[in-house]
Every structure is written in structure tokens, then in C-alpha cells.
Amino acid sequence: MAQDPRSLLSKADKAAASAQGGFSFFGGRQEKLESAADLYVQAANAFRMQKLGREAGQTFEKAAEIQAKINEPDDAANTHVEAYKAYKKDDPSAAARVLEKAIGHYTLKGNFRRAASHQQNLAELFELEIGDIPRAVEAYELAGDWFQGDNAEALANKVFLKVADLAALEGIYPKAIEKYEEVARSSAGNNLMKWSMKEYFLKAGICHMATGDRIAAKRALDSYVDLDLTFPSTREFQLLIDIMDTVEQGDDEAFSDKVFQYDQLSKLDKWKTTMLLRIKETIVNEDDLA
């Protein structure tokens, strides 16, 4: 039978309180604090078993506070990670707060791979649980930088693509273009990744068109061909050419037709559909102003 978390919490509080008073030549205070930390962890896990995430998170935080006090910072960081897991669904803001504490410890220790993984978790919290996309973009980008600094290129690229996708949907087109093109360049010399370059070029080209700067879009397309001589033979290249031509002509019906033809062969995902509709709206709006 599972232990009662509140009974364990009461024992932990008493052990912590007793360690604050008196003095012992035999290290009694240290032992009492260690015991209190262990009891807090047990109580937190008992709360988790009862699916009481907020109470579990708060109790893990008490354990981490004591672990830091008795000079066990590694244990404190790991306990903050457990607190993040407990808080995640019930109190995502608290989850972000405690995870940032753990990340700070891992970066000070120089453990950037672990810090990057948790920074990615933090970004996902901002994106999916809290709904703060600008902070999610910043957090994903920092995670990517740390992965890159740890020579984990594939992990870095995966996160940078997330940065680009979110930035584009937020209308931060320069950031999106920068990241798509950066990942494309890093993929050029990799036999496993180079086949994805056409996808990154397509997304970057769509972002260029979304900015309304057609000259920059054409220059970018030329630079993509320089990076990948096979790109002009792809449907992605042809779609970008068709988009540029129909936007130049101000023909929204032709635009829709070209996009439909592409979709018949290569199904458009939600991101591309959203972005292409934005570009089409610029044609319609120009017609309305004419």
C-alpha cells in the first residue's frame, strides 16, 4: 500500500525544523537535514502516485532547497528536474521556473548537452503549455546554440528548424529565413541530410515572399541553386518560381491553381498552407487597392 504523502511531509517538516535548533559536535544537524531531504523526496513521489502534481512539485522544491543548503548542488538540480516533471501539467509556469534553476546549474558545471536537452524541454513548455511563442522561440534557439557548441549538429538543426517554423508563423520572417538557410548550409555536405535541403529552401523562399521583397526572394533563389545544383529540377523550386510569377502578375487565381497542382503531388502541411494563404492575401489586397 502506498504511503500517505501528508504523513511523510509532516515527518520531513519536523526533521527540517529540528535541524534548525541546537548544535551538535557530531554532525547531527547535517544528518537531520539529509533525512529531511530524503523524506521530502519520498513525500513528493507519494504525491505523484496520487496524481497531485502541484503538491509533488512544491515538496520536491523543499527537498532541493535543503540539498543546496547541505552542499549537494547536483542532487538539488536533479530534484528541480523532478519538480518540473511534477508541475508540468498542473502548473506549467512553476515547471518553467524550477527547470530554469536546473539548467543554470548544468551550464555552470559545463554540462551543455544536458542543459540543452532541458532547455528544449523549457521551450516546449513555453510553446505547448504556456502559449508564450516569443519566449519559446528564444528558448529553442538557445538550446540549438548549446547543442551546436557540443558538436551535436543533428540535434541543433532539429531545434533550429523549430525556431524557424515558429518564427515564420509569428511573422518574424528574417529569423525564420536565417535559420532555414543555416540548416540548409549545414546539410549540404551531409549525404543523409542533403535530400532535405529542397524543403528548407522552399520554406525560406516562402518566407522571403511573405516579406513582400520580391527582389530579395529572387536573389535568395539564385543562392539556393548555387548551394544545390539539383534544386532547379525539383517541384519545390518550380513552386517558388510559380509563386513569384503569379504574385508579380497579381493573379490570385493562377496562384491558387499552381498551389493546387503542387498539393496534388506533394501534400501541403499546415505550416505551408498557412504561409501560402498569407502570400495570396497580399495579392488580393493589392487588387483591392488598385
KOLROSE-647233 format. One record per residue: x, y, z of N, C-alpha, C in turn; residue in one letter. Coordinates in steps of 0.05 Angstrom, whole numbers, padded with zeros to 5 digits, always signed. Layout:
XYZXYZXYZA;...
***
This chain:
+00017-00024+00000+00000+00000+00000+00018+00025+00000M;+00010+00045-00016+00026+00069-00018+00025+00085+00008A;+00047+00098+00014+00049+00113+00038+00033+00139+00035Q;+00024+00149+00058+00009+00174+00058+00028+00198+00054D;+00025+00213+00032+00044+00235+00027+00044+00256+00049P;+00020+00262+00060+00019+00283+00080+00032+00275+00107R;+00031+00249+00112+00045+00239+00136+00075+00241+00132S;+00085+00234+00108+00114+00237+00102+00122+00266+00102L;+00105+00283+00092+00111+00312+00091+00113+00323+00119L;+00096+00314+00137+00097+00323+00165+00123+00314+00178S;+00131+00290+00173+00156+00280+00184+00180+00296+00173K;+00179+00302+00148+00201+00318+00135+00202+00346+00147A;+00179+00358+00151+00178+00385+00163+00190+00385+00191D;+00183+00364+00207+00193+00362+00234+00224+00358+00234K;+00233+00341+00216+00262+00336+00214+00277+00361+00206A;+00265+00376+00188+00278+00401+00179+00278+00422+00201A;+00256+00423+00216+00254+00442+00238+00273+00436+00260A;+00276+00410+00267+00293+00401+00289+00323+00407+00282S;+00329+00408+00256+00357+00413+00248+00364+00442+00252A;+00344+00459+00254+00349+00488+00256+00357+00496+00285Q;+00349+00480+00304+00355+00488+00332+00378+00471+00344G;+00392+00482+00363+00413+00468+00377+00438+00466+00361G;+00458+00452+00373+00484+00449+00360+00495+00422+00369F;+00508+00409+00350+00519+00382+00357+00547+00380+00345S;+00566+00370+00363+00594+00366+00353+00595+00341+00335F;+00574+00326+00334+00575+00301+00319+00559+00302+00293F;+00555+00325+00283+00543+00328+00256+00514+00321+00256G;+00500+00324+00279+00472+00317+00279+00455+00334+00261G;+00462+00359+00258+00446+00377+00241+00447+00368+00212R;+00471+00361+00202+00474+00351+00175+00457+00326+00170Q;+00459+00308+00189+00444+00283+00186+00414+00288+00185E;+00405+00306+00203+00376+00313+00204+00367+00325+00177K;+00383+00343+00166+00376+00356+00141+00376+00335+00118L;+00396+00317+00118+00396+00296+00098+00371+00279+00100E;+00363+00272+00125+00339+00256+00129+00314+00271+00120S;+00314+00297+00126+00291+00314+00118+00288+00314+00087A;+00311+00318+00074+00311+00318+00044+00300+00292+00033A;+00310+00270+00044+00301+00243+00035+00270+00240+00040D;+00261+00249+00063+00232+00247+00069+00216+00265+00050L;+00226+00289+00043+00212+00306+00025+00210+00292-00003Y;+00231+00280-00012+00231+00266-00037+00211+00243-00037V;+00210+00228-00015+00191+00206-00012+00162+00217-00013Q;+00158+00239+00002+00131+00251+00003+00123+00261-00025A;+00142+00273-00039+00137+00283-00066+00129+00261-00085A;+00143+00239-00083+00137+00216-00100+00110+00204-00093N;+00103+00205-00068+00077+00195-00059+00055+00213-00070A;+00060+00239-00070+00040+00257-00082+00037+00251-00112F;+00059+00245-00125+00057+00239-00154+00041+00214-00159R;+00044+00194-00142+00028+00170-00145-00002+00175-00142M;-00008+00196-00128-00037+00204-00125-00045+00225-00146Q;-00027+00230-00165-00032+00249-00186-00037+00277-00176K;-00023+00284-00155-00025+00311-00144+00001+00326-00152L;+00002+00335-00176+00026+00346-00188+00036+00371-00174G;+00018+00390-00168+00027+00415-00155+00039+00409-00128R;+00026+00393-00112+00036+00386-00085+00063+00372-00087E;+00066+00354-00107+00091+00340-00111+00113+00359-00118A;+00107+00378-00136+00127+00398-00144+00136+00415-00121G;+00117+00424-00105+00124+00440-00082+00142+00425-00062Q;+00136+00399-00059+00152+00383-00040+00180+00377-00051T;+00181+00372-00077+00208+00369-00089+00225+00394-00085F;+00212+00417-00087+00226+00442-00083+00237+00445-00055E;+00222+00435-00035+00232+00436-00008+00257+00418-00005K;+00256+00395-00018+00279+00377-00018+00303+00390-00031A;+00299+00403-00053+00321+00416-00068+00333+00438-00052A;+00316+00453-00038+00326+00475-00021+00345+00464+00001E;+00338+00442+00013+00355+00430+00033+00381+00419+00021I;+00378+00406-00002+00402+00394-00015+00422+00416-00022Q;+00412+00439-00031+00430+00462-00037+00443+00471-00011A;+00428+00472+00011+00438+00481+00037+00460+00464+00048K;+00458+00437+00043+00479+00419+00053+00500+00413+00032I;+00502+00431+00013+00524+00430-00007+00522+00405-00025N;+00498+00399-00035+00494+00378-00054+00480+00390-00079E;+00494+00407-00093+00481+00422-00115+00472+00403-00138P;+00487+00382-00143+00479+00363-00164+00453+00350-00158D;+00450+00341-00132+00424+00330-00124+00402+00350-00126D;+00408+00375-00118+00388+00396-00119+00378+00401-00148A;+00397+00401-00167+00389+00405-00195+00372+00382-00205A;+00380+00357-00198+00364+00334-00206+00336+00335-00194N;+00334+00344-00169+00308+00346-00156+00291+00368-00168T;+00304+00389-00177+00289+00410-00191+00277+00399-00217H;+00292+00381-00230+00282+00369-00255+00257+00352-00248V;+00258+00338-00226+00235+00322-00217+00211+00340-00211E;+00217+00363-00199+00196+00383-00193+00183+00393-00219A;+00200+00397-00239+00189+00406-00266+00170+00385-00277Y;+00178+00359-00275+00161+00338-00285+00134+00337-00270K;+00136+00342-00244+00111+00341-00228+00093+00364-00234A;+00105+00388-00237+00089+00413-00242+00078+00414-00270Y;+00090+00400-00289+00087+00405-00318+00058+00409-00326K;+00040+00392-00319+00012+00394-00328-00005+00412-00310K;+00000+00411-00284-00017+00426-00265-00009+00455-00262D;+00017+00461-00265+00027+00488-00261+00051+00493-00279D;+00047+00496-00305+00069+00499-00324+00088+00523-00318P;+00077+00544-00307+00095+00567-00300+00115+00560-00278S;+00105+00545-00258+00123+00535-00237+00143+00515-00249A;+00133+00499-00268+00151+00479-00281+00174+00493-00295A;+00168+00515-00309+00188+00531-00323+00208+00543-00303A;+00198+00553-00281+00215+00566-00261+00235+00546-00249R;+00227+00522-00241+00245+00503-00229+00264+00491-00250V;+00254+00488-00274+00272+00477-00295+00294+00497-00302L;+00288+00522-00301+00309+00543-00306+00331+00541-00285E;+00323+00535-00260+00343+00531-00239+00362+00508-00245K;+00350+00486-00253+00367+00462-00260+00385+00469-00284A;+00375+00482-00304+00391+00489-00327+00414+00507-00319I;+00409+00526-00302+00430+00543-00292+00453+00528-00279G;+00446+00507-00264+00467+00490-00251+00482+00475-00272H;+00469+00463-00292+00483+00447-00312+00501+00464-00329Y;+00494+00488-00335+00511+00506-00351+00536+00513-00335T;+00532+00519-00309+00555+00525-00291+00575+00502-00290L;+00564+00478-00290+00581+00454-00289+00594+00448-00316K;+00585+00462-00337+00595+00456-00364+00582+00433-00377G;+00560+00424-00367+00546+00401-00378+00525+00412-00398N;+00535+00421-00421+00518+00435-00440+00499+00416-00456F;+00507+00391-00459+00488+00373-00472+00463+00369-00455R;+00467+00365-00430+00444+00361-00412+00428+00387-00410R;+00443+00409-00408+00429+00436-00406+00413+00441-00432A;+00424+00433-00455+00410+00438-00480+00384+00421-00481A;+00385+00396-00472+00362+00379-00472+00339+00391-00455S;+00347+00401-00432+00327+00413-00414+00318+00440-00424H;+00336+00454-00438+00328+00480-00450+00307+00475-00472Q;+00310+00453-00486+00290+00445-00506+00263+00439-00492Q;+00265+00425-00469+00240+00419-00454+00227+00445-00445N;+00244+00464-00437+00233+00490-00428+00219+00504-00451L;+00231+00503-00475+00219+00515-00499+00192+00502-00505A;+00191+00476-00502+00165+00462-00507+00144+00470-00487E;+00153+00475-00462+00134+00485-00442+00122+00512-00450L;+00140+00530-00459+00131+00557-00467+00112+00555-00491F;+00119+00537-00510+00103+00534-00534+00076+00520-00529E;+00077+00497-00516+00053+00480-00515+00036+00483-00490L;+00048+00490-00468+00033+00491-00443+00026+00520-00435E;+00045+00538-00439+00041+00566-00431+00031+00583-00454I;+00039+00576-00478+00029+00591-00501+00044+00617-00506G;+00069+00619-00496+00085+00643-00500+00105+00637-00522D;+00097+00642-00547+00113+00634-00570+00139+00650-00572I;+00139+00676-00568+00165+00691-00569+00186+00679-00550P;+00177+00672-00525+00196+00660-00506+00204+00632-00515R;+00185+00618-00528+00192+00591-00538+00213+00593-00560A;+00210+00613-00578+00230+00616-00599+00258+00622-00587V;+00259+00639-00567+00285+00646-00554+00296+00621-00541E;+00280+00605-00528+00289+00582-00513+00299+00560-00533A;+00284+00556-00554+00292+00536-00574+00319+00544-00586Y;+00322+00570-00593+00346+00579-00605+00371+00575-00587E;+00367+00581-00561+00389+00577-00542+00396+00547-00540L;+00376+00530-00540+00381+00501-00539+00397+00493-00563A;+00389+00503-00587+00404+00497-00611+00433+00506-00610G;+00437+00530-00599+00465+00540-00597+00481+00522-00579D;+00469+00512-00557+00484+00495-00539+00489+00468-00551W;+00470+00457-00566+00474+00431-00580+00497+00435-00600F;+00496+00457-00614+00516+00462-00635+00544+00465-00622Q;+00545+00478-00599+00570+00481-00585+00581+00455-00574G;+00564+00435-00571+00571+00409-00561+00575+00389-00585D;+00577+00401-00609+00581+00385-00634+00558+00365-00639N;+00534+00371-00630+00511+00354-00636+00495+00368-00658A;+00506+00367-00682+00495+00382-00705+00467+00374-00712E;+00461+00348-00712+00434+00339-00719+00414+00349-00699A;+00420+00348-00673+00402+00357-00653+00399+00388-00655L;+00420+00402-00661+00419+00431-00664+00401+00438-00687A;+00404+00424-00710+00388+00430-00733+00359+00426-00728N;+00353+00404-00714+00324+00398-00708+00312+00421-00693K;+00326+00432-00673+00316+00453-00657+00315+00479-00673V;+00335+00484-00689+00335+00509-00706+00312+00509-00725F;+00304+00486-00736+00281+00484-00753+00255+00491-00738L;+00254+00484-00713+00231+00491-00696+00231+00521-00692K;+00254+00533-00688+00256+00562-00686+00245+00575-00711V;+00253+00565-00734+00245+00577-00759+00215+00574-00764A;+00204+00550-00758+00175+00546-00762+00159+00565-00745D;+00166+00567-00720+00151+00584-00702+00154+00614-00708L;+00179+00622-00714+00185+00650-00721+00169+00658-00746A;+00167+00641-00766+00152+00647-00790+00123+00651-00784A;+00111+00633-00768+00083+00636-00762+00077+00661-00745L;+00097+00670-00730+00095+00695-00715+00101+00720-00732E;+00108+00715-00757+00114+00738-00774+00142+00749-00771G;+00159+00733-00757+00187+00742-00753+00203+00729-00776I;+00199+00740-00800+00209+00726-00824+00240+00727-00826Y;+00254+00749-00819+00283+00748-00821+00295+00726-00804P;+00285+00721-00780+00295+00700-00763+00290+00673-00775K;+00266+00669-00786+00259+00643-00799+00277+00638-00822A;+00281+00658-00839+00298+00655-00863+00326+00648-00855I;+00336+00662-00835+00364+00657-00825+00367+00628-00817E;+00348+00617-00802+00351+00590-00791+00347+00569-00813K;+00328+00573-00831+00324+00553-00853+00350+00552-00870Y;+00360+00575-00876+00384+00576-00893+00409+00565-00879E;+00410+00570-00853+00433+00560-00837+00432+00529-00836E;+00408+00517-00832+00406+00488-00832+00412+00477-00859V;+00403+00491-00880+00408+00481-00907+00438+00480-00913A;+00452+00501-00905+00481+00502-00910+00495+00479-00894R;+00486+00474-00870+00499+00453-00854+00493+00426-00865S;+00471+00424-00880+00463+00398-00892+00476+00392-00918S;+00488+00412-00930+00499+00409-00957+00520+00388-00959A;+00537+00385-00939+00558+00366-00940+00552+00339-00927G;+00527+00335-00920+00519+00311-00906+00501+00294-00925N;+00510+00270-00932+00496+00254-00951+00468+00246-00941N;+00464+00244-00915+00438+00236-00904+00419+00260-00903L;+00430+00284-00900+00413+00307-00895+00409+00324-00921M;+00426+00321-00941+00425+00339-00964+00398+00336-00979K;+00385+00313-00976+00360+00309-00991+00337+00326-00979W;+00342+00336-00955+00321+00354-00943+00325+00383-00950S;+00347+00390-00964+00353+00418-00969+00330+00431-00985M;+00318+00416-01004+00297+00428-01020+00273+00438-01003K;+00268+00423-00981+00247+00431-00962+00254+00457-00948E;+00279+00459-00940+00288+00483-00925+00288+00507-00945Y;+00297+00503-00969+00297+00524-00989+00268+00533-00995F;+00250+00514-00997+00222+00521-01002+00211+00538-00979L;+00216+00530-00955+00205+00546-00932+00218+00573-00930K;+00244+00574-00935+00258+00600-00934+00247+00618-00957A;+00243+00607-00981+00233+00622-01003+00205+00632-00998G;+00188+00616-00986+00161+00625-00978+00162+00648-00959I;+00181+00646-00939+00184+00668-00920+00193+00694-00934C;+00211+00691-00954+00220+00714-00969+00197+00727-00983H;+00179+00711-00995+00156+00721-01009+00137+00734-00990M;+00135+00723-00966+00116+00734-00946+00125+00762-00937A;+00151+00768-00939+00161+00795-00931+00152+00816-00952T;+00146+00807-00976+00138+00825-00997+00162+00836-01013G;+00186+00827-01006+00210+00836-01020+00217+00816-01042D;+00206+00821-01066+00209+00802-01088+00237+00801-01099R;+00251+00823-01097+00279+00824-01107+00297+00806-01089I;+00293+00809-01063+00308+00792-01044+00301+00763-01048A;+00276+00757-01054+00267+00730-01059+00281+00718-01083A;+00283+00733-01104+00296+00723-01128+00326+00719-01123K;+00339+00737-01109+00367+00733-01102+00371+00708-01085R;+00353+00704-01066+00355+00681-01049+00353+00655-01065A;+00334+00655-01084+00330+00631-01101+00356+00625-01117L;+00369+00646-01127+00394+00642-01141+00415+00630-01123D;+00416+00639-01098+00436+00629-01079+00430+00600-01072S;+00405+00592-01072+00398+00564-01066+00408+00546-01089Y;+00405+00555-01113+00415+00540-01136+00445+00536-01134V;+00459+00557-01125+00488+00556-01122+00496+00534-01101D;+00479+00532-01080+00485+00513-01059+00478+00484-01068L;+00458+00481-01084+00448+00455-01093+00441+00456-01122D;+00458+00446-01139+00454+00447-01168+00430+00430-01177L;+00421+00412-01160+00398+00395-01167+00372+00409-01160T;+00373+00431-01146+00348+00443-01137+00329+00451-01159F;+00339+00462-01182+00321+00471-01203+00305+00448-01215P;+00312+00423-01211+00297+00400-01222+00275+00391-01203S;+00271+00405-01180+00252+00396-01160+00225+00410-01163T;+00204+00398-01152+00178+00410-01151+00178+00435-01133R;+00195+00434-01112+00197+00456-01094+00207+00482-01108E;+00227+00478-01124+00237+00501-01140+00216+00512-01158F;+00202+00494-01172+00182+00503-01191+00159+00517-01177Q;+00152+00508-01153+00131+00522-01138+00139+00550-01131L;+00164+00553-01122+00174+00581-01116+00173+00598-01141L;+00182+00588-01164+00181+00603-01189+00152+00611-01195I;+00134+00592-01193+00105+00597-01199+00094+00618-01180D;+00101+00616-01154+00091+00636-01135+00101+00664-01142I;+00127+00665-01148+00138+00692-01155+00125+00703-01180M;+00120+00686-01200+00108+00696-01225+00080+00706-01221D;+00064+00689-01206+00035+00697-01202+00032+00721-01184T;+00050+00724-01164+00050+00748-01147+00057+00772-01164V;+00078+00769-01181+00087+00791-01198+00064+00800-01216E;+00048+00780-01226+00026+00786-01244+00001+00795-01229Q;+00001+00792-01203-00023+00799-01187-00046+00781-01193G;-00041+00756-01199-00062+00737-01207-00066+00716-01185D;-00086+00722-01168-00090+00704-01146-00103+00677-01154D;-00118+00677-01176-00129+00652-01186-00107+00634-01197E;-00089+00645-01211-00066+00629-01221-00049+00619-01198A;-00046+00636-01178-00031+00628-01153-00044+00603-01141F;-00071+00605-01137-00085+00582-01125-00082+00557-01142S;-00083+00560-01169-00081+00537-01187-00054+00524-01184D;-00033+00540-01184-00005+00529-01181-00002+00514-01155K;-00012+00526-01133-00010+00514-01107-00026+00487-01107V;-00050+00487-01119-00066+00463-01120-00051+00441-01135F;-00039+00448-01158-00024+00428-01173-00001+00416-01157Q;+00013+00433-01142+00034+00422-01125+00023+00404-01103Y;+00001+00412-01092-00012+00396-01070-00021+00369-01079D;-00027+00366-01104-00036+00340-01115-00013+00320-01115Q;+00012+00330-01117+00035+00312-01118+00050+00311-01092L;+00051+00334-01078+00065+00335-01053+00047+00349-01033S;+00035+00334-01016+00014+00345-00998+00025+00367-00981K;+00011+00390-00981+00019+00412-00965+00012+00408-00936L;+00030+00414-00918+00025+00412-00889+00012+00438-00880D;+00005+00438-00854-00009+00462-00843+00008+00487-00844K;+00034+00484-00839+00052+00508-00840+00052+00520-00867W;+00056+00504-00888+00057+00515-00915+00031+00526-00924K;+00009+00513-00917-00018+00523-00923-00022+00551-00911T;-00015+00553-00886-00018+00579-00872-00002+00601-00885T;+00023+00595-00891+00041+00615-00903+00033+00622-00931M;+00025+00603-00947+00016+00608-00975-00009+00625-00975L;-00027+00620-00957-00051+00637-00955-00044+00666-00949L;-00024+00670-00932-00015+00697-00926-00005+00711-00951R;+00010+00696-00967+00020+00708-00992-00003+00714-01011I;-00022+00696-01013-00045+00700-01031-00060+00725-01023K;-00063+00729-00996-00077+00752-00986-00064+00778-00995E;-00038+00778-00998-00024+00802-01007-00032+00809-01036T;-00036+00788-01052-00045+00793-01080-00073+00804-01080I;-00091+00792-01064-00119+00802-01063-00120+00830-01052V;-00104+00836-01032-00104+00863-01021-00094+00884-01041N;-00074+00876-01057-00064+00894-01077-00085+00900-01098E;-00101+00879-01105-00123+00882-01124-00143+00901-01113D;-00149+00899-01087-00169+00916-01075-00161+00946-01075D;-00134+00949-01073-00124+00977-01072-00121+00989-01100L;-00121+00971-01120-00116+00981-01148-00141+00996-01158A;
***
